Amino acid sequence: MTDRGQAWQNGYAERVIRTIKEAEVELSDYQDYYDAYDQIGRFLDDVVMHKRIHSSLGYLTPAEFESQRLARQDVAELCS
């Protein structure tokens, strides 16, 4: 999950996994593998991408951050 020789990068992946375990997996009762797969996928899309703010993204959700990035890119392309 990290670049070779960059062990500090693994912390980001570990934090995401911890969030999934604490906020979704430990609070859910899945019927089977496929149910778990679907519910975890929904959690990632609905909660992690659209509801949880991140300090490293200027207290925006990942979806908001990406939307703003694309808008800035569009403006930059119009101005060139």
C-alpha positions as CSV (number, residue, x, y, z in Angstrom):
1,M,0.0,0.0,0.0
2,T,3.0,2.3,0.2
3,D,5.9,3.3,-2.0
4,R,9.0,1.4,-1.3
5,G,10.9,2.8,1.6
6,Q,8.0,5.1,2.7
7,A,6.6,3.2,5.6
8,W,5.0,6.4,7.0
9,Q,2.4,6.2,4.2
10,N,0.9,3.0,5.6
11,G,-0.7,5.1,8.4
12,Y,-3.2,6.5,6.0
13,A,-4.4,3.1,4.9
14,E,-4.5,1.9,8.5
15,R,-6.7,4.9,9.6
16,V,-9.2,4.2,6.8
17,I,-9.4,0.5,7.8
18,R,-9.9,1.5,11.5
19,T,-12.7,3.9,10.5
20,I,-14.5,1.1,8.5
21,K,-14.1,-1.4,11.3
22,E,-15.3,1.0,14.1
23,A,-18.1,2.8,12.3
24,E,-19.5,0.1,10.1
25,V,-18.3,-3.5,10.7
26,E,-18.5,-3.6,14.4
27,L,-22.0,-2.0,14.4
28,S,-23.5,-4.3,11.7
29,D,-24.8,-7.8,11.5
30,Y,-24.2,-9.1,7.9
31,Q,-26.1,-12.0,6.5
32,D,-23.2,-13.2,4.3
33,Y,-20.1,-12.1,2.4
34,Y,-22.2,-10.4,-0.3
35,D,-24.3,-8.5,2.2
36,A,-21.1,-7.3,4.0
37,Y,-19.6,-6.3,0.6
38,D,-22.6,-4.3,-0.3
39,Q,-23.1,-2.5,3.0
40,I,-19.4,-1.7,3.4
41,G,-19.4,-0.3,-0.2
42,R,-22.5,1.9,0.7
43,F,-20.7,3.1,3.9
44,L,-17.7,4.1,1.9
45,D,-19.7,6.0,-0.7
46,D,-22.3,7.5,1.6
47,V,-20.4,8.3,4.8
48,V,-16.7,8.4,4.0
49,M,-17.0,10.2,0.7
50,H,-20.0,12.4,1.3
51,K,-20.4,13.0,5.1
52,R,-17.0,12.7,6.9
53,I,-15.0,15.9,6.8
54,H,-11.2,15.6,6.7
55,S,-8.8,18.2,8.2
56,S,-6.2,17.4,5.5
57,L,-8.8,18.5,2.9
58,G,-9.5,21.8,4.6
59,Y,-12.5,20.3,6.5
60,L,-14.3,19.2,3.4
61,T,-15.6,15.8,2.5
62,P,-13.6,14.0,-0.3
63,A,-16.6,14.6,-2.7
64,E,-16.6,18.3,-1.9
65,F,-12.8,18.6,-2.3
66,E,-12.9,16.8,-5.6
67,S,-15.8,18.9,-6.9
68,Q,-13.8,22.1,-6.0
69,R,-10.7,20.7,-7.6
70,L,-12.5,20.0,-10.9
71,A,-14.1,23.5,-10.8
72,R,-10.7,25.1,-10.4
73,Q,-9.4,23.0,-13.2
74,D,-12.3,24.0,-15.5
75,V,-11.6,27.7,-14.8
76,A,-7.9,27.3,-15.4
77,E,-8.7,25.6,-18.8
78,L,-11.1,28.4,-19.8
79,C,-8.4,31.0,-19.0
80,S,-5.7,29.4,-21.0
